[in-house]
Amino acid sequence: MSNRLVLSDLRSDSQRTDGHPRIAGCGEYQGYQFQTSLDSLMKDGRVSRMKKLTLLFAVLLASTAWAATLKILTLDEMTQASSAVVQGRIVSSRSDWLDGKGSLIVTYYTVQADSYLKGNLGRTFQLTEPGGNVGIINGSVPGAPSFQVGEQVVLFIETGGTRNLHQAIGFEQGVFRVQRDARSGALTVNHSQPLVKGGQVVAADENPSLASGARSSRDLNQFLSQVGDSVRRVATLKKGVQ
């Protein structure tokens, strides 16, 4: 079964003929996977045997192995496409159906902003990513980012749709997780991004670092400096076009 969806707009009014909403990001995917805890389902004494079989059948019908692909972006491409670039922390999360039971499951993360390198979404804002758990049902999109409360991140944010939902650009490409190097104690980010020669198409759950060529720094301070340079460079090019 092929339910090919372009990841361009996470909003209910962008329903396709196959009934699935479109999702923001620089890539495309061919399905959405539902999973459930069969043990929880079958052991629940409040659910009759017939209802259990009906629910199980529905889950099996909904469970589809999806392939996802994305285009590898350069740092400047991500900067240009972003409504905001922010350094901050995940302070809370909750998962729910996007448009009522049976639709897409998404997780809403509250991000506390420490500083902005581009744009301004306020002291706190809500990040919406596909996937999550609602009851015993798990929805997932391969390669879509998920976060732990307390996690420090640098995010390249895309904003769109009638509801102005915020989402990381290009799956994990737009998410830089801040970590402390065990040996040096220096703060680093978990991956780098091409500075030139983007455009390769890879599986969404592949490591974007597979792309060759000059790359951004993994040192946090150096990376933030590179992002600042990118913001100024993109702004200058934009003025030149105008």
C-alpha positions, 0 to 999 in steps of 0.5 A: 500500500502506498499512501505517499504524503508530502511533508509540507503543512501540518494542519487539518485543512490540508487533508488529502484524498487519502484522508491523512493530514500533511506534515511539515518538514523537508521530505516525504513519507509513505505511511503512518504507523500505529502500534499498541500494547497487545498485552495491555489490550488482551489483559484489560478486564473492562474490554469484552472478548469481541471488542478486544478482537475488533480493536486488535483487527483495527490495529492490524489494519492500521499498522503499515510499514512506512518508508520515509525520505528527506532531502539533506539541507545545508545550514544556509538552506535551513536558516533561510527556511526557518521562521525562528532559530532558538536555543532552549530547553524542553520543559513539558510534553503531551501527546494527543490526536491532531483532529480527533480520535483516529487521526494523526497522533502528535506530541506537543512540546513546550520549549523554553527559549534561552536565546534566539538567533533568528525570529522570536516566538516568545519566552515559551512556545509549543513545538508540534511533532508527529508521533506519540502515545495516546492510551495504549496506541503508539503512532510513529513516523520514521525519523521524526524527532522526539524529546525528553523533558529537560533536554537542551536543544538548538532548533530550526523551526518551520511555522505554517498552516492556519494554526501556525504550528511550529515544527523542526525543519527536516526531521532531525536535521533541524534539531541539535541536541546539546550534550557535554563531552565526557572527556573535555567537559565542553558543550557540543551538539549531537550532529553537524550539517553540511555547509555546502553540497546539500541535496542528497535524498536519504532515508529519514532515519539515516544519519544526515552526517553521511553527506560529504563536504564541509560541515558545521562545528560540533562545538556548541559555541562555534556552532552558534557562531556559524548559525549567526553568520548564516543568519546574516548571510541569508539576510544579506542575500535576501536584501540583494534579491529585493 
